[in-house]
Amino acid sequence: MKINFHAYHPILHQDNNVVFLANGNITLAYRVNLPEVFSLSEKDFEILHANWFQTLKGLPGGTVIHKQDIYLKQKYDGRQLPNRSYLAKATQNFFNDREYMSHDSYLFFSWPKNRNFNKATIANPFLKLNKNVPEKLESGANLFIQSVQDAVRFLNNTGSIELQELIQEEALKLTSNYFNGISNEVDTDILMDHKDLHIGDNLYGILAINSERCFADKVQTSKPNSRFTSDEKSFHQGYLDDLGLELHENHVLNQIVYLDDRSRWIGILNTKREELKKSINFGTQNKVILERIEDILGEINRDDQSRIIRGQTNILFWTAGHHFFDVLK
């Protein structure tokens, strides 16, 4: 299968930070300014988690939230440092061309018009469903945009993080870089065989965490950093921060949350409960599943504000000449 990226560009139009995609979806794109690493205490992380929870709770069903963190190995350009004195020159020589991990964070809110986001016609970014941008948005789209803008204003007012609207030039550059393997400065082919994925000269791999069984029964909002924490001082980090700056290779960390339709799942669970009641005597497993479903329904019905969500966390990584296991060590 061959697709010309420029002939089937996934972005149809952009108005401020509202991006109209060729597959019919609408996305609001933001750059995220996060707190400095190790600058938050355990209590600060709990407050940040509560702010995120409050932000996402008010979004309409069907919304897809995608937080993308891009980590790239870069060489520091020390030429802008002062060099008039001996000490300044020594400092410039020390830092110039030193490797470091750059970090850019983005947040995307997508709305697939209440359609099933798993359908190929919605997930495929190159499939053109509409050739023209609608002159007037329907009420559902306006409600989605307003809800996201309200959520962003709330999050910005907390003072914990800052979300900035992604302008058109930034969105186009990010899209082009992503479909060219991020590390490539030119357009190139994506080649995929049975085992490997090649983009340009690099070999790519992906590790997905798509089940809650990959985590413990209870997940903390933060944890002490094992290298720097001592009896006198505790340095806290986010639960998944080890997948960020601690992985010293080019990689992208994607965290995706899908806000399901509450009423739809209540109907599905009620139907499943009635089916299991009829077959409860055909095996002990049916009884266990029935009890679990009744517990979930009870929890949902006790809290009108509860949300049903699905999600996935994955890491995209690449290398030019090493085995993947060497990258992940």
N, C-alpha and C positions, 0 to 999 in steps of 0.2 A: 504494500500500500504506500503510495507516494502522495504527499500533501505539500504544496507550496505555501509556506507560512504567510507570505505577503498576499497571496491570492485568497487565502482563507483565514484572514486575520481574526483572532477571537474577539477583539474589541471593535464594536460597530460604531460607537459614538461615546463621548464623555462630556458631561455637563458639570462643571466644578469637579467634585470627587465622586459623582454618581456615574458609574460606568455601565453602559448598555452593551451586553454581550451578544455575539452573533447567534448563540443558541437560545436566546430568549430570556436569559436571566438578567437580573439587575444587581449590581454590586456597589456598595459604598466602601471606598478604600482609604485607609489611614496609615500614616507612619506613627510608630509608637516610640516615645521616649521613656525609657525605663529608669528606675533608680540605679545608682551605682552599685556594683556588686559588693556584697557584705555591708551595705549601708543600712539594712533593715534588721530590726530585732525580731524575735519570735512573735511578739505582740504586733509589730508592724506588718508581718506577713499575714497574721490572722485578720487584721483590718483590711489589708489589700484583697485577701480572698473574699471577705464579706462585701467589699465594694464591687468586685467582679460579679459576684452572685446577684447583687441587687441590680447591676447593669443589665445582665442577660435575662433576668426574670421577666422584665416588661416587654420583651420582644415578641412579635407574633409567631404563632406556630408555623413551622416550615422553614424558619430562618436557619441559615447555615453560617456559623462563625468560624473563621479560619485565621489562626494566629501563626504567622510564618517568621521564623528567626533564621537569618542567613549568616553563617560564619565562614569567613574567607581568610586564608593565610596571605598576609600582605607584608611588604617591606616599608618601613617607616622612612619618609622623606624628610631628612633633617636639614635640607638646604635653607629652609625658612628660619632656622634658629640663628640667633646672633653669634657672630664669630670674630668680634673685634679684639677680644682678650685671649690670653693663653688658655684660661679655664673654659671660656665659651667655645673656643675651637676644639678643645678636648671633649667637651660635652657633645658638640655637633658630631665629631668623629665617632663617638661612642654609640650614639643613637641612630645615625644615618645607616640605612639599609638593614636595620635589625628587624627580624621577623616578629610579627604580632598577629593576633586574631581580631579582625574587624567584625563588628556585629551590627546588623541592621534588622530592625523588627517592624513587622507590618501586621495590620489587622483588617480583615475583609468580612463584611456582612453581606451575604447573598440571599436573594429571594427568588425562588423558582416558580413564582406565581401559584403557590399551593399545589404544585404538581409533585409527584414522587421524584425525589432528587436522585434516586438510584437508577432511573430509566436512562438508557443510553442516549436518548434524544435530548436529555437535559444535561447529562454529565459530559458529553462530548463537546469540548470548547470550540471545535471548528465547524460544527454543523449549523448551517444558517437556516434558522426557522423563519426569521423575518428579515427582509432586505431593507426595510425602511424603519427609521426610528419613529415611534408614535409621537404625534404632535401634542397629544394630551394624555397624561397618565391616568389609568383607571384608579378607582378609589382604593383598591387593595395595595397598589404600588405606592400611592401617596401615603397611606397609613404606615407601610413598612418604612419608607424613608423618614417620616416624622418620628417614628418610634426609635429608629437608630440614632437620629440626631439628638433626641432627648436623652438616650442612654449615654451618648458620647459627652454631652454637656454635663451630665451627672458625674461621669468618671473624671472629667477634667477638673470639676469643682472639688473633688476629694483631695487634690494636691499630691496624690501618690504617684500617678503617672500622667503623661500628656499625650493626647492623640491629635495629630495634625493631618488635615485633609491632604490627600495625595493628588498633586496637580497632574495635568494631562501628560506633560513631558516625562514625569517620573513614572507614571503608570505604563506608558508605552515602552520606556527603557526597561522597566522591571519585567514586563511581559516578554520582550524580545530576548532579554538575558536568560529568563527561565527556560524558554523553549530552545535555547542554544547551549544549555548545560551550565549556565551561570558563569562558568570560568572562561568562556570563549568570547572574544571580542568581535567575531564575525559570524555570519549565518553559516550553519553547517548541517549535515545530515544527522538524523537519529537512526541508528542501526540496531536492530534487535533480533537476536537469534534465540535458540531454545534456552540458553543459559545466561548470556551476557547482554548488557545494554551499553552501546558505544555512542558517544556524542563527540564529534571531532576526534581528538587524540586521547580522550579520557575514557576510562572504564567506570561505569556507574553501578551502584547497588542501593537497595532500599531495605530497611528493617522496619516492620510495622508492628505496633502494639494495638491490636484491635479487639481485645477481650479484657473484661474486668478481672478475669481470673489471673492475669499477669501481675496484678497488684495484690497487696496484703488486704486483709479484711477492713482495716482502717488506714487511711492515707493522711499523713500530717500535711499541713500547709507549708511547713518548712522543716529543715533538719540542720543540725550543727555540721559545719565543715570539718572533716576529720583532720585535715592538715594543719589548720590554723587555730582551732579551738583548744583551749587549755583550761586548767582548773580556775584560773583568774579571769579569763575572758572567753566569751562564746561568740563565734562568727556564724550566723545563720545564712542558709541559702535555700532557694526554692527546691521543691521535691524533685524536679526534673533538671535542675541546673547542671548536674553532672553531664548531661547530654549536650550542654552548650559549650562554654569555654573550656571545660575539662577534656573535650575531645579535640585534640590539636591537629585536625585535618579539615580540609574544606568539607562542609556539610550544611544541610538545611534541616531544621527541626520544624515539623508541621504538627500543629495541634488543631483538630477539627471537631467542632461540636454541632450536632444537628438537633434543633428543637422540634421534637415531634408534636403532632396534633394530639392534645390530651384526650378529647372526646373520641377520636378514632381508636386510640389504644384502649380506652375504657370499654368500648364496644367489642374489640377483639378479645380482651381478657374475659369479659362476661360470657362471650360465646364459647371460649375455651373452657371456662369453668363449668358450664352446663354440659359440655361434651365429656369432661372428665368425671362429672358426677354419675353419668350413665355407665361409665366403664371403670369405676373405682374398684370393683371386685375382680378385675382382670389382672391385677398386679400391684405390688406395693409401691412401685415407682409412680403409678398414677396418683396414688394417695399423697405422696410427697410433693409432686408437682402441683396438685390441687391446693394443698395447704400453702404452698409458696405463692400461688396466684391470689388466693384469698388474702394473704398478708399484704401483697402489693396493692390490691384493690382497696383494702381497709386503710392503708397509709395514704393513698391518693384521695380517698373520700374524706378523710379527716382534715386534710389541708387543701383548701380551694386554690392556694397559690402554688401548689407543687407542680413541677414540670417533669415531663418524661423526655429524656435526652438520650441520644446515642453519640458515640464519638470514636475517634481514632487518633493515635499519635504515631508518627512515622519519621524516620530519619533517612534523608537522601544523602549519599556520600559518594565521592569519586576520587580516583587516583590516576596518575599518569604512568606509573611504572612499578607499583607495588601490589602485592596480594591484598585482598580485602581484609584478611585477618590481621595483617600488619597495620592497616589503617585503624582498626577498632581496638587495638591493644591499649 
